[in-house]
Amino acid sequence: MKLVTKDIHCAVKSLHYFTKYSEKVITVDELVKKLNMRRAFSRRILQALSRHKILKSFQGRGGGFTLNVRPDKIRIMDVMDIF
């Protein structure tokens, strides 16, 4: 059994990026370019994190995602439970 799936790996990688730039709204396009992930895959990961209130989403022009919780409150087990 594989303990860390591709979803979990990409979610943790994305959250790490969000913690480095927590003061700004990050678009899917920016994340895709910086982390070299596919757009549709990234959107699915970010939407799941948003549904579970880890990220906050903004729609429309200038939209994207930001952290909704403090970085020290994010636990790997919580991310694993989501995916």
N, C-alpha and C positions, 0 to 999 in steps of 0.2 A: 504494500500500500504506500502510495506517495503522500508524504506528510504536507509538503508545500507544493501547491498546484501553481500553474501559470497565472491564474487569477490572483492568488494570494501574493505571489512574487511581484506582479505588476502593481497591485494595490499598495504594497509596502513601498515600492520604488516611487510611486506617485505621491504617497503621503510624505515621504522623505523630501521630495522636491517642494511640496507645499510648506513644510516646516522651514525650509531655507528662505522662502519668499512669502512668508505669512502675511506681510503687510499689503499685498496686492492681489487683485483678481487675476487668476490664471485661466487662460482659454485652453480649450482642448487642442487647438492647433499648436500652441506654444509647448504644451506637454508632449505632444506627438513628436515635435521636432527635437526637443531637448532629450527625451528618453528613448527615441527611436522605436516607438510602438505604433501599431496600426490604429487609425482614427476610430473605426467602429468599435474595436476592442476597448480602447481607452474610454470612449463615451459610456460603454456599458459598465465598466469598472467605476467610473466617477459617479454615474447615476445611482449605482447600488450604494456607494458610500454616502451619497446625498440622502437617499431614502432612509438610511440608518442614522442620520443626523451628525455624521462625522464631518461632512462637507456641507457648505451652504452654496446653493446655486443661484445664479443671476441670469435672467433671460434678456434677450434683445441685444442691441448694439452695445458693445462694451461688456457683454455678459461673460460668464465663466464660472469659476468655482473658487472658494476660499475655505480655509479651515473654519469649522464651526465650534471646535473644542480646542482647549489648550493642548499643545503637543505632548506635554507630560501626562495627559489623561488618556492618550491613545495606547491601547494595549494590543499586542500582536494577537493574543487569543481572541479579542473582539473582532479583529479583521478576519481571522481564520473562521470564526463562526458565521460571518456574513457570506463567505464564499465556500 
